[in-house]
Amino acid sequence: MHLIDVSRKRDGVTTGRRHLTWLVLVIACVVAGCGPGSTGRASPDAVIKAVESFAGPDAQVYQNRVLVHPPDGEMSWLSLVVACKPGGGCVVVAPDGASYPDLEAFVDDTELIEPGASVRGNADLAFPDKDVRSETFTKTDPWMQGWYIGGGALLVVLVVAVVWLIVRTRRRRREAERLLRAWREPPDAERGAV
């Protein structure tokens, strides 16, 4: 069984199925976190490539270290690179080459640290001109984030369904009352005849 059956004619049904299949694959990939991001493997070449692709050859580069405390292990230092464009704008580049807008995004999205680990460092890491503001971030389990997103989506669907049911019930009640009034009151032509 193929995901996309190209042997069939390209009628509306088959083409629609093909588009639907690709749409489902893209959505699954987005939900699973596919695409450019953290690989979980340190690579100096990936760091250099990320810095050059963001800021170009004239990048200003800073190194910062953050303290990582895994839930069941010893604390260790992790070096991060901050790459800044000559005209302004900086990103945090992890040892695996993935770029992040700030330390919190790094902690939430990287594969370099395990869920439950605490990371302490400069909260304004991507803003080298700001004063140092030390903060601790804890990596959440990505499966739990999925539950939160799914729960939020389910809540929205339930609210929409309840509102729709209330509106539908009110419309039906008004229609029933109108029909009942029409049944109880004879038309004007019949009143004059009686």
HELIX and SHEET records of a PDB file:
HELIX    1   1 GLY A   12  ALA A   32  1                                  21    
HELIX    2   2 PRO A   44  ALA A   55  1                                  12    
HELIX    3   3 LEU A  103  ASP A  109  1                                   7    
HELIX    4   4 PRO A  142  ARG A  184  1                                  43    
HELIX    5   5 ASP A  188  ALA A  193  1                                   6    
SHEET    1   A 6 SER A  99  TYR A 100  0                                        
SHEET    2   A 6 CYS A  90  VAL A  93 -1                                        
SHEET    3   A 6 SER A  76  CYS A  84 -1                                        
SHEET    4   A 6 GLN A  60  HIS A  69 -1                                        
SHEET    5   A 6 SER A 118  ASN A 122 -1                                        
SHEET    6   A 6 SER A 134  THR A 138 -1                                        
END                                                                             
